[in-house]
Amino acid sequence: MLDSVSPTRKTARRAGALYLLSAAAAGVPLLYVPSALIVSGNASATAHNILASEIVFRACMVSELTGAILFVFLVRTLYRLLNGVDTKYASLMVTLVLISVPITCLNVLNDVAALTLLHGATFLSAFDTAQRDSLAMLFLGLHGDGITIASIFNGLWLVPFGILVMRSGFLPRILGILLIADGCALVTVSFTALLLPGYLDVVNRVAIIPELGELWMMAWLLIKGVREQPLPVAAAVS
């Protein structure tokens, strides 16, 4: 009964809930827009899809921003949970997240620019429809590149997070190892996309398994929370 009301366990489950909400809010548009609305190599068809589903496209922009905002609250909660383990790594974890969030938010401007072009405002009258569609496709591509850059930091923060989990004593060490593997996989995929895009498909196939590390961490926080930790750590968290 004591465990069910433990402040540390409540903090862990709150982190798990924020983790799930942030991942869903950010992940759904990143999966839906490229698969359902963007037609590779066909700017006209892409423009038609987006304008026909504009409210969905706008909802995806808002969802992506919401995921970034929730990410800030998530890392704040994780800092409260893990700061007592090692302040240095906890601060590094927060710093890396706070670098990635502005990149994600500013990246949504590429979608805003694409919509502006597709609507053909008066000041765009110098461009015909085909040109505006092509420019919109360019900005949609830049949005994808922005995701790649943000993913570097989304991978890096998992390394100090994983170290903290391994050292915590109240979370399974294996989860920390999985987080570090996940972070290394995300960084490798991102740099491959920038340096050697021809090998990206191969690297993605190899990285798909370690990239599941965050899902295990999320599930553990939601379902199990934490084990009762030693008093010094509990006091620091409080």
N, C-alpha and C positions, 0 to 999 in steps of 0.2 A: 504493500500500500504506500510505503514511503517513496518508492521509486516513481510511482505514478504522479506524485506532486513535487518531485525534485525540480528545482529551478533550472538545473543544468539539462535535465532531460527535456523540459519544456522548451528551452532554448534550442536544443538539437532538433526537436520536431518542428519548431517554427522555421528553422533553417531548411529543413527538408521540404516544408510546404512552399517556402519562397523559392527554393531551388526548382521545384516542379512547375510553379507558375511562371517563373522567369524563362525556363527552358521551353515551355509550351508557347508562351507569347512570342518569343524570339524565333523559335524553330518552325512554327506553322507557316508563316509567310515565306521563310527561306526555302521551304519545300514546295509550297503551293505555287508561288508566282513563276519560278522557272519551269515547272512542269506543266502548269495549266494555261498560262498566259503568254509566255515567251516562246516564239517559234524560231529556232536557231536558223540564222541566215535569211530570214524573211521579215523585214521591217514592216511591211504593209500588213501582213497577217497578225503580227504582234500588236501593232497599233489598233487594229480592229478588235482584237481580244480584250485589250485593256480598256478601250472606250466602251465596249459592250458590258464589261464587268467593272466599271469604274468604282462603284461603291465598295466592291470587294477589294480592289487594288488599294483604295484609300484606307480601308480597314486594316489591310496588311501593313501599311506604313505605320498606323497608330499602334498596332500590335507589336511591331518591331521596337518602337520607342518605349512602349510599356515594358517589354522584356528587359531593355537596358536600364530603366528606372528600377525595376524589381531587383536587378543584378546588384545595384548599389546597396539596397536594403539586405540582400542576401549576404554580401560580404561583410556588412556591418554586424549581422547576427553571428556569422562564423567567427569574426574577430572576438566578439564577446565570449564565444564558446572556447576558443583556442588560444586566446591571448596569454592565459596562465601557463601554457606549455612552453612557449618561446616567443617573447615579444618581437624579436628581430624578424623571425619568419612570418609572424602574423602581420607585421607592418608591411613587409614586402608583398605579401598576398594582397593586401588592400591596395597598395600602390599600383600594382599591375592591373588590377580590375579598374581602378579609377583612370588609368590610361586608355583602356579599351572602350569604356563607355562613351566618351566624347567622339571617338572615331565612329562608333556605331550610330550615334545620333546625327552627326554631320553627314554620314553616308546616306541617310534617308533623303537628304537634299537632292541626290541624284534622281530619285524617283519623282520628287516634286518637279524637277527640271524636265523630266520626260513627259509628265502630264501637261505641263505648260506648253511644251512643243506640240503635243498631240491636239491640244485645244486650239492652236493657231491664233494666239492673241494678235491684236492689230499691229504691234511693233514687230511681229514676225512675218509681215506681209511680203518681205523680200525673199522669203523661202517658199517654194511650192510644197504641196502635200508630201510628195516623195522625199524631198530633202528634210522636211520636218520629221517624218517617220524615221529616216536614217539617223538623224541627230538624237531622236528619242532612244533609238536602239543603242547608240553610243553611250548615253547616260545610264541606261539599264546595265550595260556591260561594266561601266565604272562602278556601279553599285556592287556588282559581283566581285570586282577587284578590291573594293573597300571591305567586303566581308573577309576576303583573304588576309588583308592586313590586320583587321581586328582579331582574326583567329590566331595570329601569332601571340598576342597578349592573352587571349582566351586559353591558349595552351600553357603559356609561361606561368600564369597564376596557379595552375594546378600543381606545379612542382613544390613551392613552399606549402601549399595546402596539404599535399600528400605527406611531406616531411612532418608537419604538425600532427596529422592523423597517426602516423607511425609512432611518434613520440608521446602521444597523449596518454596512453594507458587505459583510456575509456572508450576507444574505438579500435576495431580490429586492424592490425598492422597490414593485413593483405589489402584492405581498402586504400591505404596510403600508397602501396606499391602500384595498385591499379590506377590511381589518380596520376602518379608520376608517369606511368606508361602512356596514359591518355594524353597528358600534356606534351610529351615528346612526340607522339604521333601527330597531334594537331600542328605543332611547329614544323615538323618534317613535311607534312602535306602542304602547308602554306608556302614554305620556301621552295618546294618543288614546283608549285604553281607559278612562282615568280621567276625561278631560275631555269628549270627544265620542264616546261609544260608538256612536252611530248611524253614524259614518263609519269604524268599525273595519274592516269588511269591505273597503272601498275601499282603505284604507291598507295592510292586510295584502297585498292583491294587488299593490300597487306595491312593497312592501318585500321581497317574497319573493326577488327576485334579489340585492339587496345582502346579504341575510341569509345567503347562501352563502359569504361571505368567510372565515368561520372554517374551513369545510370545506377550502378551498384551502390555508389555513395548516397545518392538521392534516396533510393529505396530503403537503405539501412537507417538513415536519419528519420524518415517518415514512419517506418514500421517499428524499429527497435529503439531509436533514440540513442542513448549512451549507457554504458555500464557506470555504476557508482565509482567516482574517481577518488583519489587520495585527498585528504583535507586541504593541503596547501593549494592544490589546483582548484578545488571547489571554492575556496576563499577568494582566489584571484578572479575566478569567473564572476562570483557574486559582486 
